[in-house]
Every structure is written in C-alpha cells, then in structure tokens.
Amino acid sequence: MLTVDFSRFPLAPGDRVLDLGCGAGRHAFECYRRGARVVALDRNGEEIREVAKWFAAMKEAGEAPAGAEATAMEGDALALPFPDDSFDAVIISEVMEHIPDDKGVLAEMVRVLRPGGRIAVTVPRYGPEKVCWALSDAYHEVEGGHIRIYRADELLAKMREAGLRPYGTHHAHALHSPYWWLKCAFGVNRDGDDAALPVRAYHKLLVWDIMKKPLATRLAENLLNPVMGKSFVAYATKPHLPVAAASGAERA
C-alpha cells in the first residue's frame, strides 16, 4: 500500500533515492522495482534486517530491472551518514509526526538532496488524526508514538522554511480512517483475535481491498480522499539556488 503517488513524484532508472524512516520498506521496494538506486534507512535494526531480506528476495526473483540497486541500513534521521547532494529524491512517509526535532530532519533531508531533486513528505492528516487522539490516549501516549498533529499549511510552511519549494499535495487512504477510529474506540492495543468484532471485520475488508484492488473501492476511496483521507502528502523540489537568492534573481 503506497502513500506516495509516483505519477506526481516521477523517478528515472538509476535515480538515487533515500527512503528515510523506511519502516517495513513499502516505498523503498517500489523505488527498487522502478530501477532506482535506493537506500532504505531506519533506526529500527529489526525492520532493516527484514527489508534487506526482501531486497535480496526481489533481486533473486528478478523483480528489479538491470542497474537497480538496493541497500538497507540503520541510521539516525538527524545525522544522515551521506555527503551533501547525495540523492535525486528523498521520501519520508509517516515519520515526522514521531520526531521532536522535525525541523532538524527537514534540514538533513535538504542537505543530502541535490539541487533540482524532489522530496515527498507524508504525515497523518489533521482531521482524522484529531479524532484518533480524542478517542484514545493510548493511540499517541506511547514511547515513540505521535507527538504532534500537523495542519497542512503548517507542514508546508516548515518545508518552505527549510528551503524547499512545494509543488503539489493530496490526501490518501480514506478507507483506513474508519479502521483507526474503530480501533481507538474499541481498544488500540487489542490485536488479532483479541480485537473487537467491528475492528476484525473492517480489517478483513481492508486486506481484501489491498489484495484485490476492486474498481468499486478504488473509486470510493478516490472520492473520499479529499474529505477523510488518513494521510496528507506534500511534494517539493530543492531549488538550484537558495530560496532567498532565487527570489531576488526572479525580481531582477
């Protein structure tokens, strides 16, 4: 299940891509399939080891084209182990809401992104996330949990402040919002067979939708995304000149 829309975030074969806070690797795998030279980085060593296994399995199965490369590594988002201008594209999906120093993370992403490169940022959307917080303290009051809820204009302002130029936004995963509302209402820590019947039933619907991709639910989600999409997605470029200098040049 992808949150980034690659029709709005185009990659070319051979592009150097960083999936920062990659988690289970869903976006990194898609970049690899598209022929990128991708680095999947996360602070969770267990997840990184699993991502590395999947990269190896994809290579063995021939899922990545010739020239594609994939590396999984542990790392700190606030101290990325890469030189300046190392990547053509950076993805950070559902990560910034966890990190106290979100401005520091943005600064590091801008540092390692080459001038003219693209960045995709996804965070939980304000409205659906606010409902989750209202329904359950356990949803966010956990170690490593969500520490803030972004408004769209707030996130875009921080991206501009970091030196990026946003060029597009959208919302995603509307069908997932009710699932999290149910989970928060019936017990966010109840999983599997212990989960309440409405949560289990809705989870089965989501799994069926992800596996089968029926036209009816695709159309429904597209219609509902602007209203209740679970994620807010923003795309931006790094100017060839610093923003202040570029603005001055444009005025001249």
LINZI-V47776 format. One record per helix or strand of 3 or more residues. SS is the DSSP state (hx for helix, st for strand). FROM is the first residue (numbers start at 1). TO is the last residue. If there is no record, write none. Layout:
ss=SS from=FROM to=TO
ss=SS from=FROM to=TO
//
This chain:
ss=st from=16 to=20
ss=hx from=26 to=33
ss=st from=37 to=42
ss=hx from=45 to=61
ss=st from=69 to=74
ss=st from=87 to=93
ss=hx from=96 to=98
ss=hx from=102 to=112
ss=st from=113 to=124
ss=hx from=126 to=135
ss=hx from=152 to=161
ss=st from=164 to=172
ss=hx from=174 to=186
ss=hx from=192 to=194
ss=hx from=197 to=212
ss=hx from=215 to=228
ss=st from=231 to=238
ss=hx from=243 to=251
//
